[in-house]
Amino acid sequence: MAKSNKGISIIESLVCIVIIGIGFIAIMQLSAFTINSMDRATERNKLNYLSEMVMEDMIADPDNVASYGNFNETCSYSTKGGSSLYQKMKDKWRNKLNEKNHVRVNNKDKKMACNNSDTKKTFINSGTNTSGRVNFLTGKGKRKKYLGVVVK
C-alpha cells in the first residue's frame, strides 16, 4: 500500500527556518557595516572641509603664516582669544572643530567623535618656499588626514 505525503515534516520546516534566519543575519550585518561606513565617510568629509578651511586661512594671510604653525588641539577645546588675525583664525578653527551641527541626521545634530588620542595640528616649514601642513588624527588616532600646500 502506497502512503501519500501531502504535508511537510517538522525537520523540513526547521531547516527552512534556519536557512531564512541565516539570510536575515547576513542582511543585518550588511546593514550595520553600511551604516558604519557611512559614518566614517561623513567624518572624512568633515575632516576634508576643516583641513581645507585651515589651509585657505593660511593662504589668505601669507605675511603672518609663521604664526599659524603652533596650532595643536585635542578633544578639550577652549577659545583662547586674541586681537590679531591669526589668533582670531585659530579661535575660528577651535569653534568649528567643537561645533555640534556639522551634519544633521534624522533631525539630530552629529558632533565629530573625539578621543584622547585625536589631535589636530598645523606645521609651517619656512625657507625659500614657505609651506603649511595640517595633520588631523581621528578615530582613536587610527584615521589620518594630511593636507599640505605651498603658502608663499
Buried (B, 14 or more C-beta within 10 A) or exposed (E): EEEEEEEEEEEEEEEEEEEEEEEEEEEEEEEEEEEEEEBEEBBBEBBEEBBEBBBEBBBEBEEEBBBBBEBEBBBEBEEEEEEEBBBBBBBBBBEBBBBEEBBEEEEEEBEBEBBEEBBBBBBBBEEEEBBBBBBBBBBEEEBEBEBBBEBE
